[in-house]
Amino acid sequence: MIKPLGDRIVIKVIEDTEQTSGGIFIPDSAKEKPQKGEVVAVGLGKMNDKGEREPMDVKVGDIVLYAKYAGTDIKIDGTEYKILSVKDALAIVE
């Protein structure tokens, strides 16, 4: 698996359904980029001026919303992941 450094997190991208409630299938070209994912790995946190690690706001297992064009996309064994800074995580979905 991937171990993020510093204040970065790895999320597994959650794809939205490809079919509308009326049964119409949405082609890939018409879909918006997903902006939701499950946190699968968390870095140790950013170092502050005192040399101490700042605690991370998210933990493994959290579902987060993230900025639309944030992070770096990677694919491992056919699964899409995104590595992004914790500041690009906008909210935790509860």
C-alpha positions as CSV (number, residue, x, y, z in Angstrom):
1,M,0.0,0.0,0.0
2,I,1.0,3.7,-0.2
3,K,2.2,5.6,2.9
4,P,1.8,9.3,2.4
5,L,4.4,11.8,3.8
6,G,3.8,14.8,5.9
7,D,0.3,16.3,5.8
8,R,-0.8,14.2,2.8
9,I,-3.6,11.7,2.7
10,V,-4.5,8.9,0.3
11,I,-8.1,8.4,-0.6
12,K,-10.0,5.8,-2.6
13,V,-12.2,7.6,-5.1
14,I,-15.9,6.9,-4.7
15,E,-17.6,6.9,-8.1
16,D,-21.2,8.1,-8.3
17,T,-23.8,5.9,-9.8
18,E,-23.7,5.7,-13.6
19,Q,-27.5,5.5,-13.9
20,T,-30.1,8.1,-13.1
21,S,-33.1,7.3,-11.0
22,G,-35.2,7.2,-14.2
23,G,-32.9,4.4,-15.6
24,I,-30.8,6.5,-18.0
25,F,-27.1,5.6,-18.2
26,I,-24.7,8.5,-18.1
27,P,-21.7,8.2,-20.4
28,D,-18.2,8.9,-19.1
29,S,-17.9,12.0,-21.2
30,A,-20.9,13.6,-19.4
31,K,-19.9,12.7,-15.9
32,E,-18.4,15.2,-13.5
33,K,-15.2,14.3,-11.8
34,P,-15.9,12.6,-8.4
35,Q,-15.2,14.7,-5.4
36,K,-15.8,12.2,-2.6
37,G,-13.5,9.4,-1.3
38,E,-12.6,7.2,1.6
39,V,-9.4,7.9,3.5
40,V,-7.2,4.8,3.2
41,A,-3.9,6.2,4.5
42,V,-2.8,9.3,6.5
43,G,0.6,10.9,6.8
44,L,2.2,11.7,10.2
45,G,1.2,15.4,10.0
46,K,3.0,18.7,9.2
47,M,5.9,19.8,11.4
48,N,5.3,23.2,13.1
49,D,7.9,25.8,14.0
50,K,8.6,24.1,17.3
51,G,9.5,20.8,15.6
52,E,6.3,19.1,16.7
53,R,3.8,17.3,14.5
54,E,0.4,18.9,14.1
55,P,-2.4,16.4,14.5
56,M,-4.3,15.4,11.3
57,D,-8.0,16.4,11.0
58,V,-8.9,13.1,9.2
59,K,-8.4,9.4,10.0
60,V,-8.4,6.2,8.0
61,G,-12.0,5.3,7.2
62,D,-13.4,8.8,7.0
63,I,-15.4,9.8,3.9
64,V,-14.2,13.2,2.7
65,L,-15.2,15.7,0.1
66,Y,-12.3,17.3,-1.6
67,A,-11.5,20.2,-4.0
68,K,-12.4,19.3,-7.6
69,Y,-8.9,19.5,-9.2
70,A,-6.8,18.8,-6.1
71,G,-4.2,16.1,-5.7
72,T,-2.6,13.5,-7.9
73,D,-4.5,10.7,-9.4
74,I,-3.0,7.2,-9.3
75,K,-4.3,3.7,-10.2
76,I,-3.2,0.6,-8.4
77,D,-4.6,-2.8,-9.4
78,G,-7.4,-1.2,-11.3
79,T,-8.6,0.9,-8.3
80,E,-8.4,4.7,-8.5
81,Y,-6.7,6.6,-5.6
82,K,-5.9,10.2,-5.1
83,I,-3.0,11.6,-3.0
84,L,-3.7,15.1,-1.7
85,S,-2.8,17.5,1.0
86,V,-5.1,17.4,4.0
87,K,-5.9,21.1,3.4
88,D,-7.6,20.0,0.1
89,A,-10.0,17.9,2.1
90,L,-13.0,20.2,2.5
91,A,-15.3,18.3,4.8
92,I,-15.9,14.9,6.4
93,V,-19.2,13.2,5.5
94,E,-21.0,11.8,8.5
